[in-house]
Amino acid sequence: MFDDGKHVVLRRDGVAVVLKTPQNEMPQVEYWGRDFGVPGAEGELSALDAMTLKVTPPAEKPDAALRPSLLPQGAEAFAGRPGLEAYRGGVPVFVRWTTVETQVEHSGHELLVHAKDAVNLVELDVRLSLAEGGLVLMDERITNIDMEHEEPLTVNWLDSVLPIPRRADRLTQFTGRWPLEKQPQTGPLPRGSMTRDCRHGKTSHESPWLFIASDGEPLFDSGEVWACHLAWSGNQTYRLDNLPQHEPLLGAGELLGPGEIQLLPGSDYATPQVCFSWSDHGLDGMAARFHRWLRSLPNHVRGDRPVTLNTWEAVYFDHDGATLIALADLAAKVGVERFVLDDGWFHLRRDDTKGLGDWVVDPEVWPNGLDALAEHVHGLGMQFGLWFEPEMINLDSDCAREHPDWILAAPEAVPCREDISYRTQYVLDLANPDAYRHVRGQMADLISELGIDYIKWDHNRDVTEPVHDGHYGLHAQTEAAYRLFDDLKAEFPGLEIESCASGGGRTDAGILQHADRIWASDSNDPRDRMDIQRYTELVVPPEMIGAHIGPSPAHSTWRATDLSYRAAMSLEGCSGFEWNILECTDDELAQITAFVKLVKELRGLLHAGEVHHADFHDPALRARGVVADDASRAVWVVATVTNLRDVVTERLRPAGLDASRTYRVRLREEIGESRWGWNTPQWIAAARTGEGFVVSGALLQQIGLQLPPLWPMQAIVLDMQAL
């Protein structure tokens, strides 16, 4: 088994994947990592066989070492979690491939595998591809080819895995809550087989987010990492198989509900994409592969990302036409380009207990409709956006009263227990064609009537017991949500949609292929946002992450911060405001006007360059930079989250610059005053002038800039331009 078959070498953007293709067996990955010039000729690859072969055939001992295939199974003597678990008529289906065909496509970037089990009457198609940026993508499709019997093939799970080397000894995964998403948890790589499940019906605040294996503690700028991410917005399973008999396997798959996938004769099930990213330049190198891939997709946002004002924390449910007109006027004056009316505009919606499902303007609050507001916003030269929660329904709504069967739940679960609120809302069954037409029709009517440019799309309730037509229905619900995104954007070219789910509760590479922006967290506290955003952008490029300036104290934490600190946080994503700026002082208005001007100057770089983070020993320090592809310019935000440890601070050695060039370093104080102790480094004085501090890239990278001793929760912005 191990010696038979030819090699396949896939290579792209510095990454190589080498597979062995034994005759009529599932391929095995021999190598995944740096493309160091792995030979492509079959004869030259014999050394790789000799170096990596685990068993000297015949391998008859039960404790023999092995090399698992792309779909590891018990038939291979694999004792971890099988890649596939399925049954038919109560009998387990243990696949044994009778034929396996492989084909290389797309200029050597993709391997297609077609496998058939003629005994169990199952076919499997596996696609393993190297996407732009060197990201490995894997998806699978299983088909029931038993055309003689009506008994369905029930699929419990179908996972995708890749091996990682033994030197990987740490595992990083994530947890979180509302509004504190993307909290990393790093520990020793566990032994044995383990899974991490997420059953919230959406990606969720406590999503594993990624499984990241690393050689030592993971760093941003250096070190080797192997990461796995599931591009799916429903329930999910992340897995690790670290057994003595083989190299560890890292992978993921959709977490299917009981009996959810039952394949009738001729029908199939396609898995969500699983993304694998390798890097020998730490977490930043890993993230860069995700960013390059997402930016290469045809539907990725292009052009300047508009500065946005969203009204939620400005007015909440208190919708007063005159106040909102005044807010729009001031927003346009300070340079805002998109004005978004949040929750509270539709039928009966005076609080969060009623109205979901009735996407018609409330005549009591808006007797003349939203036309005047939308026209006024457009007349000011801004885009007009509107909030929806299309996948949700309140029992106190016309929709629920007329169509109780449209609720995605078992009949006995409605209403739910009184002590479980879920914000008094339920899930609308979008897999029901009538419910889907209702929502799409009402949304389309408003988009057309008001000229809506942008939708803030929320998803607040967990989907815990999704029953559709008597069956578990989360997979169909998730696909229907994707379809609704796509249908609306196809009908209204230019429409942009932000995915929000109580903040970052639906953030994944699946929704990113349908949405144009995500809301990383409902927390606008810049101290918390600083870390939420830096771990969100391990996958999501910054031009897709909404990052708004909120009021002080923050509504989510009641922590007070300087406006300059909040502005620095906003500069790290797609900038905007979640703030009633009508309450701002004249000084604050002048400051945010200057900030918006700075955003417009820098966003061409901030939303297209490569993201870097500095690794400091002092846990109080954060530094994040965006560097142009040609290293001609970089913008770095340096911030503190608490007291610095030492009197003499660490130096910033900005990554990504060209050592052979000379740079002008300027301190961009448009964000407002930043404060630090009495030890001001000498370079600061020059950096505050138009001439800037002129220094070589070599010195910047090797020696670094001595940072000022910033007080807690202070930030500076550094602009580095090549001369």
N, C-alpha and C positions, 0 to 999 in steps of 0.2 A: 504493500500500500504506500509506504513512504518513499520507496525508490522509483516507483512507476510514474510515468507521465512527464510532461514538459513543464518548464517554468513559464510564467507570465510576469513581466516587469511593467508596472505602471509608474510613470514619473511625471511630475509637474511642479513648477515653482519651488524647487528645492526639496521636494518630498518624493520618496520612492516606496512602492509597495511591491514585494516579491512574493508570488504565490506558486505553489506546486500544484499541478493538476493531474493527480493519479487517474488512471483509466476507470471510468464509471464510479468515481468517488467524488465527494464534495471537495473542492479545492481547500488547501491549507495555506495560511499566511506564514511564510518563513521569515519575513523581515518587513518592518514598517518604521520609517524614520528618515534621517537625512539622506538625500540623494548624493552620495559621495562618488558617483560614477559606477554604480553597480552595473556590471556587464550585462548586455542583453543576449549575447550568444549563448546557446544552450550548453556548449562544451565548457565555456568559461564559468558557468554557474555550478559546476560539479563541486567546486571548493565550498560553496555555500551549503550544499547538501551535507558534505562531510563535516562542516563546522557546526551545523545546527541539528543534524539527525539525532533523534532521541533514542532510537531503538535499533539494535542490530537484529534484523529478521532472522529466523522467525521469532516474533515477540509473543510467546505463549504464556509467560508468567502473568498472573493476575495483578501483580504490583508493578508491572513494567511501566516505564515512562512512555508518553505519547505526545503527539502533536494534534490538538483538536482541529477540526475543520471549521469552515465558515458557519456551519450549522451543527454544533457539537451535539452528539446523541449517545445514548447508551450503547448502541451497536458499535461505536468506536472505542468502547471501554471507558467512556467519559462518565465520571461519577458526580459531576456538578449539576447545576440546573440545566436541563436539556434546552437546546435552542428552540425546539418545537414541542408542545404538548397538545395532543389532539386525541379524539376518540370518535368511534362510529358505532351506534347501536349499543352503547355501554361497554364496548370493547376498545381497549387502548390501541392506538395506531403508532407502532414503532417503525419509523420509516427505514427502509433499506433500499438504496437507489440501485435500480437495475440499469439505467443509462444516465450519464451525465455529459452534457455538451457545454463547451465553453467557447466564447467568442470575444475578441478584443475589438472595441469600437472607439470612435472619436479620437483618432490620432494617438492611440495608445493610452488614453486617459480613462478608459472604462472597460471593465470585464463583465460580460453577461454570462450567467450560468443558468442552464435549463436542466433540471433533474427530474427523473420520473421513477416512481415506485410502482411497477406493474402488478405487484402483489396487493398492496394496500390501496391502489388506484388513487394516487396522489401525485400531483406535479408541483414543483417549486421553481420559481424564477428568482434569482438573486442578481441585483445590480450593485456592483461596487465601482465607484468612480472617484477620480481625483478631480475636484472642482477647482476653479480659479482660486489662487491663493494657497493651493496645496491641502485644502480641506478634504478629508475622506468622507464620502457619503455612501450609505448603504441602505437599501430598501429591498423588500422581499414581497413576493406574491405567491400564495398557495391556492391551488385549484383542486376541487373534488371532481375527478374524472370517472367516478363510478356511475355510468349512465344506465345501469340495469336495475338499480335499487333506489328506492325513494328515501332511504335513511340518510339524513344529512351528516356531513362531517363537522363535528363541533371542535373549534379551535379554542383552546384555553389561553395560549400565548404563542407568539412567534417573535423571538428576539434577534437582534443583531449584535455581534461581538467581534472584537479584535484582540490579539494577544499583546501584552506588554512585557518588557524584560524583567528579570528577577531583581535588577538593581533598583527598580521602583519600590520604595519602602514607605511612602506616605500617601494617604488618601485625603483629599479635600472635597467636602461636599457642603451644602448650604442648607440653612433653615431660615426662619424669620416669622414675622407676624405683621398684622396691620398695626401701624405704618412703620415697620422696621424690617424691610425685606433684605434678602441677599446677604445673610450673616454667615461668614465662612466658618467651617468646623474642620480642623486638620488634626489627624492622628496617625498612628502606625497603620500601615496597610493591613486590614484584617485578614486573618487566616480562615480558610474554609470558604464555603459558598454563602453569600449574603445578598439580600435585596433591600432596596429602599423604595417603598411604595408611596404614591400620592393619590388619594381618593377623594379629592375635593370637587371633581367634575370640571375643573379648570386647572391650569398650571399651578396656581395657588401661591400664597405668600410664603409657605414653608416648603416650597418645591426643592428637591435636591439640586435643581438648576444645572449643575454639572457634576460629574465624577471626574476628579483630576488626580491622577497618580503622578508622583514626582520622585525624583532621586534627591532625597533630603527635603528640607522644608521648602515649599514653593516660594520663589521670589518673582518679582515682576520683570526684572531686567536680565536675569541670567538663570541658568539651570535648565535641566531637561524635564519636560512634562508631557503627559499623554492624557488627553481629555476626551470625554464622551458627553454628548448633549442630544436630547430627544426633541426633534422638531415637531411637536404635537401639543395641542392646547387642551387635551382631555386628561383622563387618568393615565398614570405612567408608572413604570418600574425601571429603576436603575439597578444594575447587578454587577457583582464582582465574584469571580471564581478563582480563588487563590489556593490551589490544591498542590500537594507535593509532586504529583505525577506529570505536571506540565507547567508551562509558563502561565502566569495569571491572565485571565480574560476579563476585559472591561466591556460593558455593553448596556443596552437599554431596549425597551419596547413598550408598546401600548399595554396598559393594565386593563384587560378586558373583564367585563362583568360576567356573572354566571349565565352560561348559555347565550352570550351576546352574539357570537359569530357562529352561525350554523349554516354551512354551505350545502345547498341542494345540488343535485347533479349538474355539473357544468358551471357552477358559480365559484367565485374566488374571493379572497380577502387580501388586500394590499396593506402592508404595514406603513406607518409613518416613517419618514426619513430619520436615520440616526447619523449624527455628525461626529466625526473623530478628528481631533486636531493634535498634531505633534509639534513640539517646538524645543529647540535647544537655546532659546533666548527667553526663557521664563514665560510667565503668564502673558506678558505683552506680545510676545511672538505667537503664542497660541491664539490670542484675541485677534491679532492682525489677519490670521487666516480666515476667521469668521467674517471680519469686516470686508476683506477683499471679495469673498464669495457673495455676500449680501449685496455689496455695491455693484457687482457684476450682473445681477439679475435685471431683466428688462423692465420690471415694474418698480424698481427702487427709486426713491424720491431723487429728483434732480433739481439743480438750481438753488437759489438762496432760500433758506428756511425762514419763513416769516416770524417776526417777533410777535408773540401772541399774548393777549390778555383774556383770561378765563374768569368768569364772574362768580364762581362758586363761593370762594372765601370773601368776596366783596359784598354780596347781597344775600347769599343762601337762597331761601325760598321767598324772600321779600322782593317780589318783582313789581317795581314801580316804573312805569314808562319814562317819566321825566328824569328820574335818577339814572336810569340806564342810558338815556340819551346824553345826559351830562357826562357820564362815565365814558361813553364812546368818544365824545368831543375831546375830553382830556387825554384819553388814550392816543387818539390821532395826533394830538399836539406834541406828546413826548416821543412820538415816532413808532407807535405800535402799528402793525400791519395786518393783524387778524384779531377780530373781536368775537368771542365765543360766549353765547348765552347758555348757562348751565341749567340744571334741574329746576323744575318749578313752573314751566310755561304751558303745560298741557292739561287736559281735562281733569278737574278735581284736585290737581296736584298742589296742595298747600303745605303738605308735609310728606314724609316718606311712607305713608300707610296706604295710599290710594293712587289710582290713575294709571299705573303701568299697564300697557297694552292698548291704551286709548291715545294714539299719537295724533291728536287734533288739538289745536290751540284753544285754551280755556277762555271762553267769552267773558267770564266775570273779571278776570285779571287783564285780559287783552281784548276789550270789546271791539276793537277795530282790527284784530289780528296782529301778527308780527310783521306785516308788510311795511309799516312805517319805520319800525326799528331797523329792519333789514335794508330798506332803501336809504335810511340815514347813514348807516354804517358804510354801505357801498359808496354813497355820495362823499364820504370822508376819505375815500381811497383805500379802505380796508376791506379785507375779506370778512364774510359773515359766517360764523359757525354756530351749530346748535347741538345740544346734548340729547342723546337717546339712550335707552337701555333696551334694545330690541328683543333680547332673549328672555325678558322677565315680564311678569304679570302680577298685579294685585288682585285679590279676591274682590275688593271694592273697586271695580272697574266695569264698564259696560262690556268689555271684551270677555271677562270671566263670567259675568252674569249670563251672557248670551251663549258662550261656548265653554262651559266647564270642562268639556272633553279635550280641550286644547292644552290642558296643564300636563306637563311631563312628570307624572307621578302615578303611583297606584291609587285607585279611587279612595281606598281607606286611609291614605296619608293626607287627604285634604278635607278639612283643615288640619294643620299639624298641631302638636301640643301647644297649649297657650304659653308655656314657659320657654318655648323655642321660637324666637321671633324671625330669625333670618331676615330681619328688616321688614317683616310682614309681607314678603314677596315670595313668589313661586316662579318656576321656570316654564316658559312657553315652549311647547313642543314644535320646534321648527321643522322636524322631519314630517310633520303633518302638513300635507300640501296646502290645505285651506288656511292653516295658521300662518304658514310661510307667505302665502299670497296677501293675507291681511296686513302683515307687518311691512312687507316690501311695498305694497300699494300705498299705505299711509305715509311711509317715509318718502317714497318717490314723489307723491303729490306735493309734499312740503318742499322738497329739494327743488322741484320745478317751479313752484309758486314763488318761493322766497329767493331763489337763486343761491341756495346754500352752497358754500365753497368747502365746508369742512364739517365733519361730524366727530364729536367726542362720544365714543361708543363705550358705555360702561357695562359691567357685569359684576354685580355686587353679591349675589347669593351663591353659596356652594350648591352643587348639583349632587345630592346625596343618594337619592333613590329614583333614578330616571327610568320610568317604565313607559315604553312606547308600544302600543298595540299588544300589550301583554308580555313584552320582552324587554330586557335591559337595553336601553336606547342611547347611551352616551356617545358611542361612535357615530351613529347617524346624526345626533344633535350637533356634534362638533363639525362634521362635514357640512351640515346645513348652514351653520354659522359662517364657515369659510365661503360657502356659495353665496350667501347674502352679501357679504363684503364685495365679492367679485361682481355679482350681478348689478349692484348699485353703481360701482365704479365703471362698469362697462356701459351702463345706460347714461351716466353723466360723466363724460371724460373730463379730467381735471379735478374731480372731487377727491379730497383727501380725507382719510379716516384715521383717528387716533384710537388705539385699543387701550382702554382703562378697565381695571377690574378691582375696585376698591384700592386703586393704586397699581402696584406691580403684581397683582394676582393672576394675570395672564400675559406673561412675558416669556416668549420662547421663539425659536426660529421657525415654527410653524405659522404663528400669527403674523410674524414679520414678513412673510411672503404674500400677505393679503392687506395688511395695514401699512400706513405710511409713517406712523409715529406711535410710541408707547408712553404711558405715564408710569414712571418708575416707582413712584410712591405717593401716597396722600400726605406724606410728611414734607412740608416745605421748610423744616428746620435745617439750616445749612450744615450744622454739625453732623446730623444723622445722614443727610443727603450726600455729604462728601463721600462716605463709604458705600452707601447704597448705590450711587452712580458708578463708582469705580469697579464694583463687582458686577453691576448690570452690563457694563460695556466690555466684559469678558466675551460676550457674544454680540451685543447690540452696538452698532456704530453710533457715535454721538449725535449725528444729525437726526436720529430716530428717537432720541430720548428727550422728552419734555422736561425742562429744568427751569422752574419759575421762581421769581422773587416773591416771597410772601411777606406778611406784616411781621412786626416784632412787638410783643412776643409771638412766637409761632403758635398757630391754633392747635397743632398736634401735640406739642410738648410744653407749651407756655415758657419756652426758653427765649430770653431776649438776646439779640445779636445786633451788631452794627450793620448798617446797610451795605457797606463795602464788602463785608463777609458774605452776605446773601447774594450780592452781585457776582462775586467771584465764583460761587457755586453755580449760578445760572449760566455763566460763561462756558461751563464745561459740557453743556448739552445744547438743546434747542431752546433758546432763551425766551423768557416771557414773564408775565406777572399773574399771580393769584392773590390779588390785593385790591382793596378799595382805595385807589390812588386819589380819590376825591378828598380823602382825609390827610394826604401828604402836606407837609409844610412846603414853603417856597424853596427852601434849601434842598429838601428831598426831591422835589420835582426837577430842580436843576441837575441834581446828581443822577437821577434815572434817565433824564434826557441825554446827558453826556454818556451814560452807560449804553443806551440804545445805539447811539452813534458809533461807539466803539464796537459793539456787536456787529453792526453792518459793515464796518471796516474789516473785521477779522474773520467773519463767518466763512468766507471762501476757503480759508485754511482750516478753521476749527471743524468744519463739517466735511472735510475731504482728506485731511492728512492722516498720518499714522500716529496712533496714541501710544504714549510712553508714561511710565510711572517710575519715580525714583524709589530705591530701596534704602530706607534710613534705619539706623539702629534705634533712634529716639522714637518711641511710639507716639509722641505728640505731633510729629511732622508728617505732612502729606505734600507731595509734589506731583503734578500731572502736566504733561506737555503734549502738544500736537505739532508734528513736524511735517513740512511739505515733502512731497515725494522726491524732489530734487535737492532737499536740505537747504533751500534758499531762505527759509524762514521757519521760526518756531515760536510758539506762545506757550509759556509755562505759568501755571498757577501754583503758588507755594502757600500752604496754609497750616495752621495749628488747630488741634482739636482739644488740647488741654495745655498745662504748663510744660514748657521745655525742661528737659532733664539737666542740662548743663548751661553754664554761663556762656561758653563759646559754643555756638551752634554748629551743626554739621554743614558741609558744603553741598551745594547742588551741582552735580556733574550731569548736564543734560545729554541724554542719549539721542542718537539719530543725526547729529550735526556732522559736517564735513571737516575733518581735522585739517585739511589743507586750505581752508578758506578763513577769512577774517569776518567777524560779526560785530554789529552794533547792537548793544544791549540797552534797551530803554525800559524804565519803570513806568508802566501805564497806570496813572493814578486817576483815570476817569471813573474808576469804580468807587472812588471816594477815599477818604483818609484811612490809612492803616497805621496801627500803633505798635511800637516795640520799645524795648529798654534803651539804655543810654549808649550801648555799644553799637554804633552805626558803622558798618564796613565802608571803607573809603570809596569803593566803586559806586556806591549808591548816589553820591553827589553828581558824578558824571552821568549816571543813568537817568537822572531827573532832568537833564538838559536835552535840547534838540539834537546835539551832537552824539549823545549817548556814550556809553562806555565801550570803547573799541578794544577787542581782544581776539586772539586767534581761536579757532575751533579746537585746536589741539590743547590749548591751555584750559578751555572750558571743560573739555572732556576728561583731561587727565588730572587737573588740579581742582577745578570747580569754583563756583562762586560762594564765598563765605556769606551765609544767610544772616540777615538781621535777627536779633532775638525777639521774635514776634511774641506778643502777649497771647494768652489763650483766646482761641477763636478769632484770629486775625489772618488776613491773606494779602498777598501782593501778586501782581500780574507782571510778568517779564516778557518783553517782545524782543526777539533775537532775529536780526536781518543780516544776511550775507551782503558784504560790500562788493 
